[in-house]
Amino acid sequence: MLERQLWKKLKNESQRITWTRLENWALFGTPDLLGYSDSGTFFTVELKVTTPKKPYFVRFSPHQISFHIKHPRNSYILVACALDQVVRLYPGSGIIQLVDLGLKLEPLACGLVPSVTLLEGL
């Protein structure tokens, strides 16, 4: 799976969230998506897909790590595992643990539908 495929699946599954896809080349580390829930809450989502060679390792740039450290609230990381194709949602505040433990870290939600349900409830 590629990131753009993950984006399409997320967009199709989350009808109650207004999404803005961010393609920001001026501010490195900015997450891929800006979401707006029905309750009026803004949040960001970084999309990640692991590689078949390292299916449980999630690669981040130093700028992405810095963003999530500076913005620990209402920031999320959605990861699709190359091995089992399962989508996992993590809080941005847990990026250091995610870097250290990879997908061994307990997610907030496991599966696309539970992840979307959590985000829609923000």
N, C-alpha and C positions, 0 to 999 in steps of 0.2 A: 504494500500500500504506500502511496505517496501522500505528502501533506495536502496536496490539492484534493485528493480523493477523500481524505479525512474531513476536510473542510466541506465538501459537497454532502457527505453523510450527515455531518453535524447540522448544516443549514436545512437539509430536508427534514430532519427529525425535530428541530426546535422551532416550530411555527410561532410560539409565543414570545420569542426573543427577536428583537431588532438587531441585526448584525451590521457592523461596518468593518470591512476588511481593510486593515492598515498595511500599506506598502510604504514604509517609511525608511528612506535611505539617508535622511539627514540626521536622524537620532537613532543610532545603533542600539539594539537591545529592546526596542519597542515591541510589545507582543503583536501577534498576527491579527487579533480580532478585538474589537470593542463591542461589547454586548450591552443591551438595554432591556431590562426585564419589565414586565407589566406593572410591577410595583414602583417603577421609577428608579431602579438601582442600575448604575453603570458598573461594569466590570470588564476586565481584560482576560483574554485566553491566549496562551502560547500553544501552538500546535506542534507536536513532535511525533515522528515515526522512527522506531528503532530499525537497525539494519539486521539482516539475516545472520551476519557474522557475529554480532554482539546484540542479541535480541533483548537483553535485560539492561543494557547500558543506554542512558539517555545523554546525548551530547548537547551541551550549552556553550555559547560563547561567553567570554567574561562580561560582555555588555548585558547579555540576557540575565546572567546571575545578579549583576549589580542592580538591574531594574527591579527584580523581584525582592531583593533585600531592601531597596529604598521604598518599595510600594507593596508591603506585605498584606494589605487588606484589599479584598475584592480583586485579586489577581489569581489566575488559575493556570494550570498546565495540563493539557489534554494529550495523553500519549497513547499511540497505537503500537502494540507489540508486534514485531515482524514474525515472530514464531507462532503465536496463538491467535493473532488478529484481534485480541481483546483490547478495548479502549479503557483507559484508566484516567481518572481525574484527580489531580493533586492541588493543594493550595500553593500559591506562589510563595508563601512564607516558609514552605518546606523545601525550597530549592536546594539548599546545601545538603540536606539529608537525601534528596533525590539524586544529586550528583554522587554522593558517597555510596548509597545503597542501590541505586538503580530501581528497577521495578520490584525489588524485594521490599521496598517501602510500602507500607499499607496505604492504599489510596482512600480518598474521600468517597469515591464511588467507582464501581467496577462494571463496565458495560456502557454502551452509548446511551441507552434509554435512562438508566439511573443517573448518569452524569448530566444529561439534559434536564431531568426532573429536578436535580439539585440546583442547577443554574437558573431554571425558570422560577424557582422558589426564592430567589434572592430579592 
